[in-house]
């Protein structure tokens, strides 16, 4: 017999014959894991790709960071930011690549996930305001999408399957 006095979404609602509640709880707990994996792998790949591309790590020439930044300078939302990068384009490229690598590794491991996610959001924001600002229509530019994708991880962190949760559980055992 099914209870009719409890709404189906309530905590003590019956699970039903299919056990949907038993499936929903782990799914909800791990809902951010695919996003963590995607963003982590993407940022690790982007960082490694930049660090191993000698053309990109050049101040001038085809495919260089210098050429890229000079090309977007006049269409960016913040030309002063581009001018700052153009003062030391190779240093900027290395810093960007290392930042992407650290953010990606932090999110994949779930270590300082909120801080790493803020870093990822800031990288995405700066790339959106510079490199992909003039992309029309706006939804063709992927940096804004990445910025929005970092938001849930900034808010929730990595509560499961992460070094953060392992550290938290060990701390709580020591204080208990």
C-alpha positions as CSV (number, residue, x, y, z in Angstrom):
1,X,0.0,0.0,0.0
2,X,1.3,3.4,-0.9
3,X,1.1,6.3,1.6
4,X,-0.8,9.2,0.2
5,X,-0.1,11.7,3.1
6,X,3.5,12.1,2.1
7,X,4.5,14.0,-1.1
8,X,6.6,12.0,-3.4
9,X,9.7,14.2,-3.0
10,X,9.6,14.2,0.8
11,X,12.4,12.6,2.8
12,X,10.2,9.7,4.2
13,X,8.4,9.1,0.9
14,X,8.2,5.4,0.0
15,X,10.9,4.2,-2.4
16,X,8.5,2.3,-4.5
17,X,9.1,-1.0,-6.2
18,X,11.9,0.3,-8.4
19,X,13.9,1.8,-5.6
20,X,14.2,5.2,-7.2
21,X,15.0,6.9,-3.9
22,X,18.0,4.5,-3.5
23,X,19.3,5.7,-6.9
24,X,18.5,9.3,-6.5
25,X,20.5,9.9,-3.3
26,X,23.9,8.7,-4.7
27,X,23.2,10.5,-8.0
28,X,22.5,13.7,-6.2
29,X,25.6,13.3,-4.0
30,X,27.8,12.8,-7.0
31,X,26.1,15.2,-9.4
32,X,29.2,17.5,-9.6
33,X,31.7,14.7,-10.3
34,X,31.2,14.7,-14.1
35,X,31.7,18.5,-14.1
36,X,34.8,18.2,-11.9
37,X,36.3,15.6,-14.2
38,X,35.5,17.5,-17.4
39,X,36.8,20.9,-16.1
40,X,39.8,19.3,-14.5
41,X,40.9,17.3,-17.6
42,X,40.2,20.2,-19.9
43,X,42.3,22.6,-17.8
44,X,45.1,20.1,-17.3
45,X,45.1,19.5,-21.1
46,X,45.0,23.3,-21.9
47,X,47.9,24.0,-19.5
48,X,50.1,21.1,-20.9
49,X,49.2,22.0,-24.4
50,X,50.4,25.6,-23.9
51,X,53.6,24.5,-22.0
52,X,54.6,22.1,-24.8
53,X,53.8,24.4,-27.7
54,X,57.0,26.4,-28.6
55,X,55.1,28.5,-31.1
56,X,52.6,29.6,-28.4
57,X,55.4,30.3,-25.9
58,X,56.9,33.0,-28.2
59,X,56.5,36.7,-28.1
60,X,56.0,36.9,-31.9
61,X,55.3,34.8,-34.8
62,X,52.5,32.6,-36.1
63,X,50.5,31.0,-33.3
64,X,52.3,32.9,-30.6
65,X,50.8,34.4,-27.4
66,X,52.1,37.8,-28.6
67,X,50.3,37.5,-31.9
68,X,47.1,36.3,-30.2
69,X,47.0,39.1,-27.7
70,X,47.9,41.8,-30.3
71,X,45.1,40.5,-32.4
72,X,42.4,40.8,-29.7
73,X,43.7,44.0,-28.1
74,X,41.3,46.4,-29.9
75,X,38.2,44.2,-29.5
76,X,38.6,43.1,-25.9
77,X,36.5,44.5,-23.1
78,X,39.6,45.5,-21.1
79,X,42.4,46.5,-23.5
80,X,44.6,47.5,-20.5
81,X,44.6,43.9,-19.4
82,X,45.9,42.9,-22.9
83,X,48.5,45.7,-22.8
84,X,49.7,44.3,-19.5
85,X,50.1,40.8,-21.0
86,X,51.8,42.3,-24.0
87,X,54.6,43.7,-21.8
88,X,55.8,40.2,-21.1
89,X,53.9,37.8,-23.4
90,X,56.0,34.7,-22.7
91,X,55.8,35.2,-18.9
92,X,52.1,35.7,-19.2
93,X,51.7,32.6,-21.3
94,X,53.7,30.5,-18.8
95,X,51.7,31.9,-15.9
96,X,48.4,31.2,-17.7
97,X,49.5,27.6,-18.5
98,X,50.7,26.9,-15.0
99,X,47.5,28.3,-13.6
100,X,45.4,26.1,-15.8
101,X,47.5,23.1,-14.9
102,X,47.2,23.8,-11.1
103,X,43.5,24.5,-11.3
104,X,42.9,21.3,-13.3
105,X,44.9,19.1,-10.9
106,X,43.3,20.7,-7.9
107,X,39.8,20.1,-9.1
108,X,40.5,16.5,-10.3
109,X,42.0,15.6,-6.9
110,X,39.4,17.6,-5.1
111,X,42.1,19.4,-3.1
112,X,41.2,23.0,-2.1
113,X,38.4,22.6,-4.7
114,X,36.7,25.9,-4.0
115,X,39.9,27.8,-4.3
116,X,40.9,26.0,-7.4
117,X,37.5,26.6,-8.9
118,X,37.8,30.3,-8.1
119,X,41.1,30.2,-10.0
120,X,39.4,28.5,-12.9
121,X,36.6,31.0,-12.9
122,X,39.0,33.9,-12.9
123,X,41.0,32.4,-15.8
124,X,37.8,31.9,-17.7
125,X,36.6,35.4,-16.9
126,X,39.9,37.0,-18.0
127,X,39.8,35.0,-21.3
128,X,36.2,36.0,-21.9
129,X,36.9,39.7,-21.3
130,X,39.9,39.6,-23.6
131,X,40.1,36.8,-26.2
132,X,36.5,35.9,-26.7
133,X,34.8,39.2,-25.9
134,X,34.1,40.0,-29.6
135,X,32.7,36.6,-30.5
136,X,29.2,37.0,-32.0
137,X,26.8,35.7,-31.0
138,X,28.2,35.5,-27.5
139,X,27.3,31.8,-27.0
140,X,29.9,30.8,-29.7
141,X,32.6,31.9,-27.3
142,X,33.4,29.1,-24.9
143,X,35.1,31.1,-22.1
144,X,31.8,32.5,-20.8
145,X,30.4,28.9,-20.7
146,X,33.5,27.8,-18.7
147,X,33.0,30.7,-16.3
148,X,29.4,29.6,-15.7
149,X,30.5,25.9,-15.4
150,X,33.0,26.8,-12.6
151,X,30.2,28.4,-10.5
152,X,28.7,25.2,-9.0
153,X,32.1,24.0,-7.9
154,X,32.9,27.4,-6.4
155,X,29.6,27.2,-4.4
156,X,29.7,23.5,-3.4
157,X,33.3,22.4,-3.6
158,X,34.0,18.7,-3.9
159,X,32.1,17.1,-1.0
160,X,32.6,13.5,-2.2
161,X,35.4,11.5,-3.8
162,X,37.9,14.2,-3.0
163,X,41.0,14.9,-0.9
164,X,38.9,17.7,0.7
165,X,36.4,15.2,2.0
166,X,39.1,12.9,3.2
167,X,40.8,15.7,5.1
168,X,37.5,16.8,6.5
169,X,36.6,13.3,7.7
170,X,40.0,12.8,9.3
171,X,39.7,16.1,11.1
172,X,36.2,15.3,12.4
173,X,37.4,11.9,13.7
174,X,40.2,13.7,15.6
175,X,37.9,16.2,17.2
176,X,35.2,13.6,18.1
